């Protein structure tokens, strides 16, 4: 596939379509593999197709354009697109597990995987607990997508030496995002952090490994490795990706409380119902009056929150100044990230695309 993607629109329609085609092609290749095992796998493959459709495709984009930053645009983009698109399977794998842990009802405007399989169990009058079946199937779907992400990467067609150089980074991101999830779950249960670590410090530690490394740093470093880039460019991707990845997550935190459900595809106030200890919540609890802090604490993690409760939590967060503080954190992270691009040695196309991806990561409403 000879292609030239516009660095002014690095995750534009053409790029997203190429990623989707790569993912769809890989899933097509799995149909005969699953068919040998049995027809029971057909709903699993159908779910994989549905949940890997759409999305911002930021992780593949950071991978692709960091490779361009290192070595320019490839003559044949297909192998690189397949390697980058494998990160989308990794991402959706994590989303499937996230939704189970967070008891989410929706994902990308669709019923979450565990709800989908629960409904199928009820429709077909399956034996046992429909809820347990839905949970089990969603976990297995996530596991299968994780396995497939590695298979898609190794079979992408990228030069074996480049794949070998990038593989330790791919292994690192799988470990880091899983361990970041462990930290997140432990933090929500108040079983994380030491006596000398503030709530904000703990949140930032979670965000670094659950989001920043996973969303920006490692995809970009994988791209640099696929392009045979220098150690200094690898360091630049860390310096660029860490503040930007944090800012990306902080934007998600704001959208999780104040976002429009019609745009985000998630219920308004979902993060409050799930009791997420985000940077927004940490700022609000630290800056609120004792009465407001106690009220906010009483609302966190309650799945029965109604619209009035969500509105009350929003008022407390606004009144504390936390929303404004997080907006400031986002802008600071964005400015730190793009400043790195001004000094790093990379191609013009790569720098231009990474700058635009940085903007899209933080200045968004979904």
Beta strands, then each sheet from edge to edge (+ up, - down):
strand 1: 106-107
strand 2: 110-111
sheet 1: 1+ 2-
end
